[in-house]
Amino acid sequence: MRRLVTAFTLAVAGTFFLVTPSAASALPVCTAKVDRSASLDHGQATCRSGKDFRVVVTCKPSATSKYGSVYQGRWTGAGQRSTKYCPTHMPYAARASWERRS
């Protein structure tokens, strides 16, 4: 009987593990990058799943500047691209990321 209970416990635990999705699987699979140009840099983000995301780009006056400002692109959905150009007074994009709407 003890062997049967142990086998049943393992089977139930294994079943629970298989049917419960992980938290990571619910998150969209996204990429963000900085694109450089001769005049203004910009950040862009693309998500293959999920909805309501946007690019977040940090723009600075120069590559060596310690200070910058954060700018957000438009909200968009899976399979689309969110893009935000840096303003003329801060033409250098230091980094780009993405965020989901909560």
MDTraj code that builds the backbone (N, CA, C; nanometers):
import mdtraj as md
import numpy as np

residues = "MET ARG ARG LEU VAL THR ALA PHE THR LEU ALA VAL ALA GLY THR PHE PHE LEU VAL THR PRO SER ALA ALA SER ALA LEU PRO VAL CYS THR ALA LYS VAL ASP ARG SER ALA SER LEU ASP HIS GLY GLN ALA THR CYS ARG SER GLY LYS ASP PHE ARG VAL VAL VAL THR CYS LYS PRO SER ALA THR SER LYS TYR GLY SER VAL TYR GLN GLY ARG TRP THR GLY ALA GLY GLN ARG SER THR LYS TYR CYS PRO THR HIS MET PRO TYR ALA ALA ARG ALA SER TRP GLU ARG ARG SER".split()
xyz = np.array([
    [0.0823, -0.1189, 0.0000],
    [0.0000, 0.0000, 0.0000],
    [0.0869, 0.1256, 0.0000],
    [0.1949, 0.1226, 0.0754],
    [0.2833, 0.2387, 0.0829],
    [0.3422, 0.2712, -0.0547],
    [0.3788, 0.1693, -0.1310],
    [0.4337, 0.1875, -0.2648],
    [0.3289, 0.2507, -0.3563],
    [0.2048, 0.2097, -0.3446],
    [0.0964, 0.2636, -0.4261],
    [0.0728, 0.4119, -0.3939],
    [0.0748, 0.4504, -0.2686],
    [0.0553, 0.5895, -0.2287],
    [0.1694, 0.6760, -0.2816],
    [0.2926, 0.6285, -0.2728],
    [0.4073, 0.7032, -0.3236],
    [0.3969, 0.7219, -0.4743],
    [0.3603, 0.6165, -0.5463],
    [0.3450, 0.6262, -0.6916],
    [0.2335, 0.7232, -0.7275],
    [0.1233, 0.7177, -0.6544],
    [0.0114, 0.8087, -0.6805],
    [0.0526, 0.9539, -0.6523],
    [0.1247, 0.9780, -0.5449],
    [0.1707, 1.1124, -0.5113],
    [0.2615, 1.1677, -0.6202],
    [0.3534, 1.0874, -0.6688],
    [0.4416, 1.1309, -0.7770],
    [0.3637, 1.1580, -0.9049],
    [0.2661, 1.0751, -0.9338],
    [0.1858, 1.0953, -1.0550],
    [0.1062, 1.2243, -1.0455],
    [0.0464, 1.2511, -0.9312],
    [-0.0302, 1.3736, -0.9122],
    [0.0616, 1.4953, -0.9198],
    [0.1771, 1.4893, -0.8549],
    [0.2711, 1.6015, -0.8588],
    [0.3197, 1.6250, -1.0007],
    [0.3476, 1.5187, -1.0752],
    [0.3911, 1.5324, -1.2135],
    [0.2827, 1.5920, -1.3008],
    [0.1596, 1.5506, -1.2796],
    [0.0474, 1.6048, -1.3568],
    [0.0288, 1.7523, -1.3260],
    [0.0377, 1.7876, -1.2002],
    [0.0229, 1.9281, -1.1624],
    [0.1295, 2.0138, -1.2293],
    [0.2515, 1.9636, -1.2306],
    [0.3614, 2.0371, -1.2922],
    [0.3385, 2.0555, -1.4418],
    [0.2868, 1.9552, -1.5084],
    [0.2693, 1.9613, -1.6536],
    [0.1565, 2.0542, -1.6955],
    [0.0503, 2.0636, -1.6181],
    [-0.0640, 2.1434, -1.6606],
    [-0.0581, 2.2874, -1.6111],
    [0.0317, 2.3189, -1.5212],
    [0.0423, 2.4550, -1.4697],
    [0.1423, 2.5331, -1.5529],
    [0.0974, 2.6372, -1.6268],
    [0.1925, 2.7152, -1.7060],
    [0.2805, 2.8005, -1.6155],
    [0.4024, 2.8201, -1.6574],
    [0.4931, 2.9033, -1.5790],
    [0.4619, 3.0505, -1.6016],
    [0.5056, 3.1342, -1.5112],
    [0.4836, 3.2778, -1.5241],
    [0.5576, 3.3333, -1.6455],
    [0.6721, 3.2761, -1.6773],
    [0.7503, 3.3243, -1.7912],
    [0.6787, 3.3003, -1.9231],
    [0.5979, 3.1941, -1.9326],
    [0.5290, 3.1667, -2.0586],
    [0.4194, 3.2686, -2.0853],
    [0.3718, 3.3393, -1.9833],
    [0.2679, 3.4394, -2.0022],
    [0.3246, 3.5726, -2.0510],
    [0.4534, 3.5923, -2.0369],
    [0.5149, 3.7175, -2.0793],
    [0.5373, 3.7190, -2.2298],
    [0.5245, 3.8341, -2.2925],
    [0.5509, 3.8401, -2.4362],
    [0.6991, 3.8214, -2.4664],
    [0.7280, 3.7670, -2.5811],
    [0.8660, 3.7503, -2.6250],
    [0.9003, 3.8740, -2.7072],
    [0.9817, 3.9620, -2.6508],
    [1.0084, 4.0918, -2.7121],
    [1.1579, 4.1168, -2.7306],
    [1.1869, 4.2015, -2.8262],
    [1.3234, 4.2483, -2.8466],
    [1.3206, 4.3995, -2.8586],
    [1.4268, 4.4625, -2.8140],
    [1.4405, 4.6079, -2.8249],
    [1.5813, 4.6382, -2.8715],
    [1.5948, 4.7413, -2.9538],
    [1.7277, 4.7775, -3.0014],
    [1.7351, 4.9259, -3.0320],
    [1.8583, 4.9753, -3.0366],
    [1.8868, 5.1134, -3.0744],
    [1.9326, 5.1125, -3.2193],
    [1.8764, 5.1994, -3.2996],
    [1.9218, 5.2180, -3.4374],
    [1.9849, 5.3557, -3.4477],
    [2.1034, 5.3597, -3.5035],
    [2.1767, 5.4858, -3.5176],
    [2.1640, 5.5360, -3.6610],
    [2.1543, 5.6672, -3.6746],
    [2.1505, 5.7282, -3.8070],
    [2.2397, 5.8518, -3.8054],
    [2.2573, 5.9124, -3.9196],
    [2.3443, 6.0306, -3.9293],
    [2.2854, 6.1491, -3.8533],
    [2.1530, 6.1574, -3.8443],
    [2.0927, 6.2734, -3.7797],
    [2.0385, 6.2410, -3.6401],
    [1.9401, 6.1505, -3.6306],
    [1.8785, 6.1177, -3.5020],
    [1.8748, 5.9670, -3.4807],
    [1.9148, 5.9242, -3.3628],
    [1.9019, 5.7834, -3.3268],
    [1.7575, 5.7561, -3.2858],
    [1.7209, 5.6293, -3.2841],
    [1.5891, 5.5921, -3.2342],
    [1.5940, 5.4523, -3.1745],
    [1.4968, 5.4244, -3.0921],
    [1.4817, 5.2916, -3.0336],
    [1.3583, 5.2269, -3.0919],
    [1.3618, 5.0945, -3.1011],
    [1.2442, 5.0225, -3.1480],
    [1.2302, 4.8913, -3.0745],
    [1.1063, 4.8485, -3.0570],
    [1.0769, 4.7225, -2.9893],
    [0.9722, 4.6475, -3.0701],
    [0.9852, 4.5150, -3.0692],
    [0.8899, 4.4276, -3.1366],
    [0.8595, 4.3114, -3.0434],
    [0.7320, 4.2752, -3.0326],
    [0.6905, 4.1604, -2.9521],
    [0.6195, 4.0595, -3.0407],
    [0.6513, 3.9323, -3.0227],
    [0.5871, 3.8263, -3.1005],
    [0.4588, 3.7777, -3.0362],
    [0.4386, 3.8069, -2.9091],
    [0.3164, 3.7651, -2.8411],
    [0.2793, 3.8697, -2.7378],
    [0.1623, 3.8570, -2.6818],
    [0.1148, 3.9537, -2.5842],
    [0.0521, 4.0727, -2.6528],
    [0.0157, 4.1720, -2.5745],
    [-0.0436, 4.2923, -2.6320],
    [-0.0076, 4.4123, -2.5466],
    [-0.0318, 4.5276, -2.6012],
    [-0.0082, 4.6533, -2.5302],
    [0.1343, 4.6648, -2.4758],
    [0.2269, 4.6888, -2.5650],
    [0.3644, 4.7146, -2.5266],
    [0.4114, 4.8388, -2.6014],
    [0.5233, 4.8962, -2.5553],
    [0.5832, 5.0098, -2.6244],
    [0.7322, 5.0134, -2.5975],
    [0.8042, 5.0840, -2.6852],
    [0.9470, 5.1000, -2.6681],
    [0.9733, 5.2111, -2.5673],
    [1.0808, 5.1962, -2.4918],
    [1.1268, 5.2987, -2.3989],
    [1.2732, 5.3231, -2.4339],
    [1.3053, 5.4459, -2.4725],
    [1.4418, 5.4768, -2.5163],
    [1.4987, 5.5901, -2.4312],
    [1.6247, 5.5776, -2.3914],
    [1.6940, 5.6823, -2.3176],
    [1.7805, 5.7601, -2.4156],
    [1.7542, 5.8895, -2.4274],
    [1.8264, 5.9758, -2.5212],
    [1.9154, 6.0733, -2.4438],
    [2.0340, 6.1003, -2.5004],
    [2.1313, 6.1895, -2.4364],
    [2.1827, 6.2910, -2.5388],
    [2.2383, 6.4032, -2.4920],
    [2.2916, 6.5034, -2.5855],
    [2.4150, 6.4538, -2.6612],
    [2.4913, 6.3618, -2.6012],
    [2.6094, 6.3063, -2.6677],
    [2.6394, 6.1694, -2.6080],
    [2.7267, 6.0960, -2.6731],
    [2.7607, 5.9622, -2.6257],
    [2.8308, 5.9653, -2.4898],
    [2.9023, 6.0734, -2.4616],
    [2.9782, 6.0829, -2.3367],
    [2.9010, 6.1501, -2.2236],
    [2.7840, 6.2015, -2.2522],
    [2.7036, 6.2684, -2.1498],
    [2.6584, 6.1685, -2.0431],
    [2.6587, 6.2125, -1.9175],
    [2.6139, 6.1278, -1.8075],
    [2.4635, 6.1350, -1.7872],
    [2.3991, 6.2343, -1.8463],
    [2.2572, 6.2573, -1.8235],
    [2.1767, 6.2398, -1.9513],
    [2.0541, 6.1959, -1.9345],
    [1.9652, 6.1775, -2.0489],
    [1.8201, 6.1833, -2.0042],
    [1.7316, 6.1677, -2.0985],
    [1.5881, 6.1665, -2.0713],
    [1.5264, 6.0417, -2.1327],
    [1.4183, 5.9970, -2.0720],
    [1.3495, 5.8769, -2.1171],
    [1.2276, 5.9169, -2.1991],
    [1.2113, 5.8510, -2.3142],
    [1.0985, 5.8765, -2.4034],
    [1.0318, 5.7441, -2.4368],
    [0.8987, 5.7458, -2.4486],
    [0.8233, 5.6248, -2.4794],
    [0.7603, 5.6359, -2.6180],
    [0.7548, 5.5223, -2.6864],
    [0.6866, 5.5133, -2.8150],
    [0.5380, 5.4895, -2.7950],
    [0.4671, 5.4680, -2.9057],
    [0.3223, 5.4453, -2.8963],
    [0.2941, 5.3018, -2.8535],
    [0.1806, 5.2822, -2.7881],
    [0.1369, 5.1489, -2.7496],
    [0.0978, 5.0724, -2.8748],
    [0.1334, 4.9449, -2.8810],
    [0.1004, 4.8630, -2.9963],
    [0.0843, 4.7175, -2.9523],
    [0.0513, 4.6293, -3.0454],
    [0.0248, 4.4892, -3.0123],
    [0.1236, 4.3943, -3.0770],
    [0.1016, 4.2653, -3.0541],
    [0.1916, 4.1597, -3.1024],
    [0.2100, 4.1672, -3.2540],
    [0.3327, 4.1462, -3.2967],
    [0.3646, 4.1471, -3.4381],
    [0.3892, 4.2849, -3.4960],
    [0.3683, 4.3882, -3.4177],
    [0.3906, 4.5245, -3.4637],
    [0.5172, 4.5803, -3.4003],
    [0.5590, 4.6961, -3.4465],
    [0.6808, 4.7588, -3.3966],
    [0.6462, 4.8943, -3.3362],
    [0.7030, 4.9205, -3.2205],
    [0.6912, 5.0516, -3.1565],
    [0.8257, 5.1216, -3.1738],
    [0.8237, 5.2435, -3.2277],
    [0.9459, 5.3186, -3.2551],
    [0.9366, 5.4571, -3.1931],
    [1.0486, 5.5040, -3.1398],
    [1.0544, 5.6404, -3.0866],
    [1.1890, 5.7012, -3.1235],
    [1.1853, 5.8148, -3.1951],
    [1.3069, 5.8882, -3.2310],
    [1.3459, 5.9814, -3.1174],
    [1.4746, 5.9981, -3.0985],
    [1.5241, 6.0947, -3.0003],
    [1.5002, 6.2360, -3.0538],
    [1.4746, 6.3321, -2.9655],
    [1.4552, 6.4697, -3.0108],
    [1.5881, 6.5316, -3.0568],
    [1.5791, 6.6398, -3.1300],
    [1.6988, 6.7018, -3.1886],
    [1.7973, 6.7506, -3.0830],
    [1.7511, 6.7909, -2.9654],
    [1.8432, 6.8387, -2.8620],
    [1.9078, 6.7234, -2.7838],
    [1.8624, 6.5999, -2.8064],
    [1.9211, 6.4801, -2.7443],
    [1.9272, 6.3704, -2.8495],
    [2.0144, 6.3840, -2.9489],
    [2.0104, 6.2935, -3.0641],
    [2.0732, 6.1554, -3.0440],
    [2.1372, 6.1301, -2.9297],
    [2.2072, 6.0036, -2.9073],
    [2.1210, 5.9089, -2.8235],
    [2.0878, 5.7923, -2.8762],
    [2.0101, 5.6924, -2.8014],
    [2.1069, 5.6039, -2.7236],
    [2.1001, 5.6100, -2.5925],
    [2.1908, 5.5333, -2.5076],
    [2.1455, 5.3882, -2.4925],
    [2.0143, 5.3659, -2.4794],
    [1.9634, 5.2305, -2.4657],
    [1.8156, 5.2271, -2.4995],
    [1.7677, 5.1073, -2.5312],
    [1.6255, 5.0876, -2.5613],
    [1.5767, 4.9626, -2.4890],
    [1.4539, 4.9679, -2.4432],
    [1.3900, 4.8530, -2.3803],
    [1.2416, 4.8588, -2.4150],
    [1.1631, 4.7741, -2.3544],
    [1.0196, 4.7749, -2.3791],
    [0.9461, 4.7583, -2.2473],
    [0.8193, 4.8003, -2.2466],
    [0.7373, 4.7833, -2.1287],
    [0.5964, 4.7410, -2.1689],
    [0.5319, 4.6673, -2.0802],
    [0.3941, 4.6261, -2.1020],
    [0.3001, 4.7173, -2.0244],
    [0.1806, 4.7355, -2.0777],
    [0.0780, 4.8113, -2.0058],
    [0.0205, 4.7216, -1.8980],
    [0.0069, 4.7749, -1.7772],
    [-0.0457, 4.6913, -1.6687],
    [-0.1936, 4.7059, -1.6517],
])
top = md.Topology()
chain = top.add_chain()
for i, resn in enumerate(residues, 1):
    res = top.add_residue(resn, chain, resSeq=i)
    for name in ("N", "CA", "C"):
        top.add_atom(name, md.element.get_by_symbol(name[0]), res)
traj = md.Trajectory(xyz[None], top)
